[in-house]
Amino acid sequence: MLISGNNNLSKLKSCLAPAPHFQLSENEAKDIFDRQREAIEANWDNVCDEAELSEIDRKLFWKRQFLNPTVFEE
C-alpha cells in the first residue's frame, strides 16, 4: 500500500517515516503497530477457527501474509 511518496514496501520503516504527516511521533506510531501485532497474534487461532481455515491454510498465511518477518527488517 502506498502511504507516502513512492515507497510501497510492506516494511515497518515505510510506515513509520510518514508518521509526522499523520500527527504522530515515531514512538506513537510504533505503539500502534505493536498493539496491532499483539492483537493479531492473540486472536490468530480464533479468527482462523471462525473462518474455518484448514491447518495448511493457517500455516500458509501465518508469517507470510500476516506478520511476515521481512516487515521488521531495516
C-alpha positions, 0 to 999 in steps of 0.5 A: 500500500502506498502511504507516502511518496513512492515507497510501497514496501510492506516494511515497518520503516515505510510506515513509520517515516510518514508518521509526522504527516499523520500527527504522530511521533515515531514512538506513537506510531510504533505503539500502534503497530505493536498493539496491532501485532499483539492483537493479531497474534492473540486472536490468530487461532480464533479468527482462523477457527471462525473462518474455518481455515484448514491447518495448511491454510493457517500455516500458509498465511501465518508469517507470510501474509500476516506478520511476515518477518521481512516487515521488521527488517531495516 
